Amino acid sequence: MNPRCIPRLTVCAVSAAWTLTGISIIYSPPARAGGAVVCVNCSTIIEQLLEEATAIQHLEQSITQTEQQIQMVSMQVRNLQNLPVQLWPNLMSELQRLVSLVGTAQGLNFAVQNTTAAATQQYGRIGTALANPQASLQQWNTNLRDQITKTLQQYQLHESDFQSTQQALERIEGMEQNAAGQMQLLRAGNEIAKMTLNQIISLQSDVQAVSQTLMNYLGARATEDLDAKQRYHDWMERSMQPYTPHF
């Protein structure tokens, strides 16, 4: 196994894919989880996909931590009607972090879609094989948005107040003097964190499918190239043999 490979399925599988096809990859993970994905000197689709897989893995870790923090607050107030004043600052911080992480997840999904489309364009014959993961990627953001909307409605929160990251952050901050609204946000945030984590795992599966398809395609193409080179080599050897006339 690649010693630099982070012990998670998606990243290790992507790294292994490029190793098996004889392509050397050197990458630098994002500086911090939840940050923007910047691919420095990424000259190939393979490098970009590996960057995205690494960023998704870091994002999963960040959302897991946020979900655990929100769950801890939820357990502390299980039998209360209003949120204690001293718990609000921490909860507000975690909810705002969750909003930012959801935005990052949506951005990563679009990035993977673009990389998959680029692979289809560069390797024309692979397009059919990538159709299913590409369709799943295209549906991913819609599924997440629909789940969040239903959860907000369930807790009498207006989804129109959460249409953008900035709106959501302002709405959360505006709940400072609204004890009932804080409890609604806590319950909604608890569920949204869990569903976002599930969606991230689904996104990892899509990246795995794309990387596996690319591995299969590039491996088969490398084999075809080797066969062609061997046939050419054999032909050259036969051609260069001294001519022996037959009487």
Secondary structure, DSSP 8 states (H G I E B T S, - for coil): --TT--SSHHHHHHHHHHHHTT--------SSTTS----TT--SHHHHHHHHHHHHHHHHHHHHHHHHHHHHHHHHTTT-SS--GGGHHHHHHHHHHHHHHHHHHHHHHHHHHHHHHHHHHHSGGGTTTTHHHHHHHHHHHHHHHHHHHHHHHHTT--GGGGSSHHHHHHHHHTTTT-HHHHHHHHHHHHHHHHHHHHHHHHHHHHHHHHHHHHHHHHHHHHHHHHHHHHHHHHHHHHHHS------
